[in-house]
Amino acid sequence: MTTAIQLEDLLLAAKQGNVQAQNQLGLFYLTGESLLQNIDRAWYWFNEAAKRGLEEARLNLGKMYRDGLVKDFTDDMSQATTEIAKALYECRRAALREGMPLFSNDDEINEKVRRIRSGED
């Protein structure tokens, strides 16, 4: 269990731009470990770390989209702030049109990330 002082230090580091702290806060909010579960705050902190290039945070965002935890995402592409989120947004729209889940496992997310980075997608 994380202490209140550790959480305060983690929050301060996250606010100062530490991507590892941002991602960890996202995990705490996502799982409800050490903090009350809050999906919106989890998305916020994962997105902050992803914008700064943390691959783990990008994958965590992808898992949230895959699992349907992000329900208020609009058709406005300007809200997809990272290259990965934009690609996942398009995949999610296509999957929803077909009535299919976005990804079935983490390997598919990793493959999608690889294809985007190599310019294949």
N, C-alpha and C positions, 0 to 999 in steps of 0.2 A: 504494500500500500504506500502510495506517495503522500508525504506530509504536506501540510498547508504551506510551509516555507518553501519546499521543493516546487510546489505548483506555482507559487508566486515568482520564484526564480525562472521557472520554465516560461511563464507568461511574459515576463520582462524580456527574456531572450527572444521569444517569438516576435514580440512587438518591435524589437530592435533589428529584426530581419534574419535571425538565425533559422535556417531552413530545417535543421534537424529538430529544433524546438517546435517549430510550426507543425511539422509532420507528427511529432509526438502528441501535441495538443489535439490534432485531428484524430489520432487514434484513441485518445482518452475520451473525447466527445463521441466518437463513433461507437465505442464499445461500452461506454458508461463506467469505465474503470477509472477510479479516482475523481471523476467528475460526473455530474448528472448527464445522461445521454442527451445529446442535442445534435441532430443530423445537420441542421443548417450551419452550426458552428464548426462541425467536423468538415463540411464542404469548404467553408471559408478558409480554415487553416491549411487544408490540403491544397487548395487553389493558390494560396499565398506562396507556399513552398514550391509548387509546380511552376508558377510564373518565374521563379528564381532558378529553375532548372533541376530541381531534385526529382530524379526519376521515380523513386519510391512513392513520392506524393502523387505523381502523375498516374502511377498504377493504382494507387488508392482511390483516386478520383474515378478512374476507369471501372474499378470494382463497384463503386457506389452507383454509377450509371448502369452497369451490368445487372446489379441486384435490384434496380428500380427504386433506390432510396432517394433519388433526386426526382421529384415529381413536378416541380414548378418551372422546369426549363422551357423557355419559350422558343419560338421560331426565329427570334432575333439573333443572327449569328454573331453580332457584336458582343453578346454576353458570353460567348465561348472564348475565354481569354488566353488559352494556350493552344498550341498546334494539336496536341493530343486531344484536348477537349473538343476542338472543332471536328476532328476526324471521328471521335466517338459519337459526337452529336449526329453527324451524317449517318453513321452506321445504325445508331439507335432509331432514327427516323425511318430508315429503310426496313429495319427489323420489325418495328411496330406496324408499318404498312403491311408486312407479310405475316404478322401475328406470331413472330418468332422471338425467342430470347436473344439478347445482344451477343453475349459470349457464354460458352458453356463452362469454361475453366480459365485459370490463370495463364496457361500456355498460349491460348488464343489471344489474350491481351498482349503478352510478350511478343508474339509473332506480329500483331498489328503494329506495335511500337517499332519493331525492327523494320517493317515495310515502310512506315512513315519516314523513319530516319534515312533509309536508303533511297527514298524518292520513288519507290515502287507503287505507292498508294497515293 
